Amino acid sequence: MELSDTDKEEFNKLEKIAGKQLPYRFPNKRGLTFQIVEFIRPGFIKRRIFDRNGHCLFLIKYNLDRTIAEFIEFGVTDGHYFRKTVWNEKDEKNEFYQYQKQQITDFAKIKTKLQYYRSMVQEKKAEVLPLENDMKQYANELENHAYYQKEWVKRDKVTDTAAIHSLEKAEKLDFTKKRDLRRALQLRNVLRISAINSGFKTYNKNVTNFQKRMTDLHLGKIKYLHPMDVLSDHDLRHASNLLAGAAAEELVNKRIKEVQFGKILIHNLILPYPYEKQTKLGNNQIDHLVIASSGIFCFETKARTSKNHSYDMLKDYSEIADQVAKHKESIKYVLEKSNNPAIINLLKRIPSIDQLICNVVVVVSRTEEKFTLEKIERYERVGIEVCQLDDIQSLLVKAPAGIGLQPEEVSAIGEEMTNNKALEEEKTFSENILLFEDDMKLDEKAVDEQLYHANQVIKHIEHINNLLADYLSGAREWRQLYQQYRYWKKFYDQVRSFVDAETYYKQHQIDKEILDKI
């Protein structure tokens, strides 16, 4: 392109200032402090004006005759927002506002967009807030119900007696009633506990999933809400056996009491036992001890389930023989250590103390059907009587030949056993379970209270989950609308104070000496 002499002179002037930071000395309200002028081919002069922070507010492109070809004004703080005005050779104007790929030809449209999204945000917020308030209310109520929940299972070491007491209460059993005793003996004797346990498994699943969902959504976990400790299948079988065993012992206890003759009956007797190679005594528990004129009887009670109307006693031999052997040794130990004259004279009178003690195993059926006891010969060879409930009376009245206890001897033995009983406490077992905490009185009201709170927890979780679906959908829409509102709000704030480009253009057309002043 061939430049005229005027253009060449203009170009020479520009070369002296091109690219240099020049002070901005013209009156302004925008804090403008410096400017940069450059020459760009093919024949345009570019002028950029900056504020004191180095933010470019204006970019003006001149033709070589100093008329304005293009006028760009940038956002007050963000240069990504701008308005671009272009004039052609016929002074025809083309103008638009732009941010990223969004182009708006009229400022009024930006204001309209802002007003629209502001109203939409408020409208959606009015829909979401009531849901949020309902959720907070349900969450507070859920927290209260969770606070009153107690542990379902206590796994500290407890005694059989404490565990059985807990099972009786939970199953609503009264061992003074024969009907309840038979119910406790049944194979499915922990139906209520199983049902409650199953309910708490469902409870745990709901609680775990709910707390995970609340965490994933960054809404925070509900305070005090945690899964309950539930019973395993092994726990349930053990509980069933404990309850059946206790019921069987109570039936034996009642049957012994029906025998009408002078006797002393001690239930659940715990005596010291001299274990070998131990300096300290252990203890041995006897289900029932009967002291009568016919002798001393140690009853070991077993609740069993028959098969084909019979029960094979041989499979329990090792366990039972060991138990009853300890019974006899415990009684011998107590009698031989006694200082009671009646007992001392008794031991001198009889040939052997073993002849005085009779070990009896009573097998109680866990079903209503009658059955026979098979393979009891091995028990008989070691002096262990095996019988059922109906055989107890005949056993008690049968005394060993030539041996009988006098009334004063019966009383002395009973007193000696009772005194020794006080020396030992009942054993605790780690495999036993207690239902509910120790400090909570376990009764029907307590069980119902726990079930009530558990049901309320599940209901409130369902309510919150249902609300969450609507809340999250509304919240997502509200967030999208709010993002649009912020977009147009910033667009509006960045460009609303722009100068009038048309006025600027007309003033410059009259006064073209701006570059000379620079």
Buried (B, 14 or more C-beta within 10 A) or exposed (E): EEEEEEBEEBBEBBEEBBEEEBEBEEEBEBEBBBBBBBBEEEBBBBBBBBBEEEBBBBBBBBBBEBBBBBBBBBBBEBEEBBBBBBBEEEEEEEBBBBBEEBEBEEBEEBBEBBEBBBEBBEEBBEBBEEBBEBBEBBBEBBBBBBEEBBBBBBEEEBBBEBBBBBBBBBBEBEBEEEEBBBBBBBEEBBEBBBEBBEBBBEBBEBBEEBBEBBEEEEBEEBEBBBBBEBBEEEBBEBBBBBBBBBBBBBBBBBBBEEBEEEBBBBBBBBBBBBBEEEEEBEBBBBBBBBBBBBBBBBBBBBBBBBEEEEBBBEEBBEEBBEBBBBBBBBBBBBBEEBEBEBBBEBBEEBEEBEBBBBBBBBBBBBBEEEBEBEBBEEBEEEBBBBBBBEBBBEBBEEBBEEBBBEEEBBBBBBBBBEEBBEEBEBEEBEEBBBBBEEEBEBEEEBBEBBBEBBEBBBBBBEBBBEBBEBBBEBBEBBEBBBEBBEBBBBBBBBBEEBBEBEEBBEEBEEEEEBBEEB
